[in-house]
């Protein structure tokens, strides 16, 4: 996240295991950066707030993914519904398709 953009998504691709060679997991952390002030040390602080973590799992080497629950409204329309889940699934599939991130 930068000074100008206070929102961020951190993605992590977890490689298949020997036990499940076709299983791929994408961990997604969505957060917002909040600036503050530490009066004792007289310095500006940064902290991540409103952070959620979602894990998408694929059993077919990243062709399709599933998410058990979506913990919050990610698209900002005021409700937690299938549209939120669809956006996260699309993000997981796109990230898993990137060969050299």
C-alpha positions, 0 to 999 in steps of 0.5 A: 500500500502506498501513501495515496492508496489506503487499501490493499490485497495481499495474495499468497499462492500455496503450492500443491502437496505430495498428497494432493498434487492437484490441490492449489490454495490462494490465501487473500488478505484484504485490509485498509491502512490507517495512519496514526500518531504516536505521541510518546515517540512523536512519530507517525504510525501505520496499522492495518485495520478492517483486515479479513483473510479468505482462502480459496481452494482448487482441486483441479490445479487452479481451473476452478476454486471454492470458498467456504464463507465470505466474512465481509462485504468486499464489493461495497454494495452493503451486503454479503452475497454471491457477488462478493464470493464471485469477485474473490473467486475470480481474483484467486483464479487470476492470481493462480494463473500468473506464472511469475508474480 
